[in-house]
């Protein structure tokens, strides 16, 4: 019998606050990358759970935990704003269409550069946990499997938890349970 979405939500905090999770124990020398996949139609409930349950509990945890929550869509928008490209991209999309705008953005939104920006904003060495949200909103500007690969050399011993609107089976990511699979096998499912 499969756990319901609510049952799976209730398993997040015990796992991410466990010493094994925080110390990357039991991973067979793999890096501590975790994915919590959830039904895409539960996006609003997932966001609410992160902000009203997970983050407050982590803030009050004893011993204190240092964590950061990063919305990937906000990361992309902020980068475009910093480079004074957001209005240009919106204008290009209106005049030349989605494909042309996306092609133009892909030159700027390279995942290795975004990984470096994440590390600059949220020093993994100073964190006990980094959480990534906004995956669905950042698509197709950002490909999460490529970003995760780009983050591998930077995260060292800091666990990373990505909240993913779709399906992760341990071998591939299927965004929104509809898009073609992107093979990625270096992460673990947080709640199977």
C-alpha positions in Angstrom: 0.0 0.0 0.0 1.4 3.4 -1.0 1.5 6.2 1.5 -0.7 9.2 0.9 0.9 12.6 0.1 0.0 13.7 3.7 1.7 10.6 5.1 4.8 11.3 3.1 4.8 14.9 4.2 4.8 13.8 7.8 8.0 11.7 7.2 10.1 14.7 6.0 11.0 16.3 9.3 12.0 13.1 11.1 14.3 12.2 8.2 16.0 15.6 7.7 16.6 16.2 11.4 18.2 12.8 11.9 21.9 12.5 12.6 22.3 10.0 9.8 20.8 12.4 7.3 22.7 15.5 8.5 26.0 13.5 8.6 25.4 11.7 5.2 25.7 8.3 6.9 24.6 5.1 5.2 25.0 6.5 1.6 27.8 4.3 0.5 30.2 7.2 -0.1 27.6 9.0 -2.3 27.0 12.7 -1.9 23.9 13.6 0.2 21.5 14.7 -2.5 17.9 13.9 -1.7 14.7 14.4 -3.7 11.2 14.6 -2.3 8.9 14.0 -5.2 5.3 14.9 -5.0 2.2 15.2 -7.2 2.4 18.3 -9.3 -1.2 19.3 -8.4 -0.1 19.5 -4.8 2.3 22.4 -5.5 0.4 24.9 -3.3 0.1 22.4 -0.4 3.8 21.6 -0.7 4.9 25.3 -0.6 2.6 25.9 2.4 4.0 22.8 4.2 7.6 24.0 3.6 6.9 27.5 4.9 4.5 26.8 7.7 5.9 23.5 9.0 9.4 22.5 7.8 11.1 25.9 8.1 9.7 26.8 11.5 10.6 23.4 13.0 14.1 23.6 11.6 14.5 27.1 13.0 13.6 25.8 16.5 15.6 22.6 16.3 17.9 21.8 19.1 20.8 21.7 18.6 20.4 24.6 16.2 20.5 23.8 12.5 21.8 26.2 9.9 19.7 25.8 6.7 18.7 27.8 3.6 15.7 27.4 1.3 16.3 28.6 -2.2 13.6 29.0 -4.8 15.1 28.2 -8.2 12.6 30.4 -10.0 13.6 33.4 -7.8 17.2 32.6 -8.5 16.6 32.8 -12.2 14.6 36.0 -12.0 17.1 37.7 -9.7 20.0 36.7 -12.0 18.1 38.1 -15.0 17.3 41.3 -13.1 20.9 41.7 -12.0 22.1 41.4 -15.6 19.3 43.8 -16.7 17.9 41.0 -19.0 14.5 40.3 -17.5 12.6 43.0 -19.3 14.4 42.2 -22.5 13.6 38.5 -22.2 9.9 39.3 -21.6 9.9 41.6 -24.6 11.6 39.0 -26.8 9.1 36.4 -25.7 6.2 38.7 -26.7 7.7 39.6 -30.1 9.6 36.4 -31.1 7.9 33.7 -29.1 8.8 31.2 -26.4 11.4 29.2 -28.3 13.5 32.2 -29.3 13.4 33.7 -25.8 14.3 30.4 -24.2 17.2 29.9 -26.7 18.5 33.3 -25.7 18.1 32.7 -22.0 19.9 29.3 -22.2 23.1 31.2 -23.0 22.8 33.2 -19.7 21.3 30.5 -17.5 24.0 27.9 -17.7 23.6 25.4 -14.8 27.3 25.5 -13.8 27.1 29.3 -13.4 23.9 29.0 -11.5 25.6 26.4 -9.2 28.4 28.9 -8.5 25.8 31.6 -7.7 24.0 29.3 -5.3 27.3 28.6 -3.6 28.1 32.3 -3.4 24.7 33.1 -1.9 24.5 30.1 0.4 27.9 28.9 1.5 27.4 25.1 1.8 30.2 24.8 4.3 28.3 27.0 6.7 25.0 25.1 6.3 23.6 21.9 7.8 21.1 21.6 4.9 20.2 23.4 1.6 16.7 23.0 0.3 15.7 23.8 -3.3 12.1 24.7 -4.3 10.6 26.3 -7.4 11.6 23.5 -9.7 8.4 23.6 -11.7 8.3 27.3 -12.1 11.9 27.5 -13.3 11.2 25.0 -16.1 12.1 25.1 -19.0 14.6 27.9 -18.2 16.5 25.6 -15.9 17.1 21.8 -16.1 17.3 20.4 -12.6 19.2 17.3 -13.4 22.0 19.4 -14.9 21.9 21.8 -12.0 22.3 18.9 -9.5 25.3 17.6 -11.4 26.8 21.1 -11.4 26.3 21.3 -7.6 28.0 18.0 -6.9 31.6 19.4 -6.5 30.4 22.3 -4.4 28.2 20.7 -1.7 30.8 18.5 -0.1 29.3 17.2 3.1 26.2 19.4 3.2 23.0 17.5 2.4 20.8 19.0 -0.4 17.1 18.4 -0.5 15.1 19.2 -3.7 11.3 19.4 -3.6 10.3 18.0 -7.0 6.8 18.3 -8.6 6.8 15.0 -10.5 8.3 11.6 -10.2 11.8 10.5 -9.2 12.3 6.7 -9.2 16.0 6.7 -8.3 17.1 6.7 -11.9 15.3 9.4 -13.7 13.3 12.6 -13.1 9.9 13.1 -14.8 8.8 16.7 -14.3 5.0 17.1 -13.8 4.7 13.3 -14.4 4.4 14.2 -18.1 7.7 15.4 -19.6 10.3 13.1 -21.0 12.5 11.5 -18.4 15.9 13.1 -17.6 18.2 10.5 -16.3 19.7 11.3 -12.9 20.7 8.6 -10.5 23.0 10.3 -8.0 20.2 11.3 -5.6 18.1 9.4 -3.1 14.4 9.5 -2.6 13.8 11.1 0.8 10.5 9.3 1.3 10.0 6.3 -0.9 
